[in-house]
Amino acid sequence: MGFVRNFGVTELIIILVIVMIIFGVGRLTEIGGALGKSIREFRKSSEGDDETVAGSDSDSEPKQQIGQGNP
């Protein structure tokens, strides 16, 4: 894995050119847009989960267990 340590700007440019040749510039914009949208949705859902967990901890009513009646 020695090649990973020497990964610089020149190699990134070469990879970008190869990807542009394979997919084309128009397709790259579609891929970038889809990637950005999925990252936004992931962040949005992960923030929503934190609020849901925090909201469930602040319930003032105790929960009744199944099978147990009120005394």
Sequence and secondary structure as in RCSB ss.txt:
>XXXX:A:sequence
MGFVRNFGVTELIIILVIVMIIFGVGRLTEIGGALGKSIREFRKSSEGDDETVAGSDSDSEPKQQIGQGNP
>XXXX:A:secstr
 HHHHT  HHHHHHHHHHHHHHH HHHHHHHHHHHHHHHHHHHHHHHHHHHHHHHHHT  S    TT    
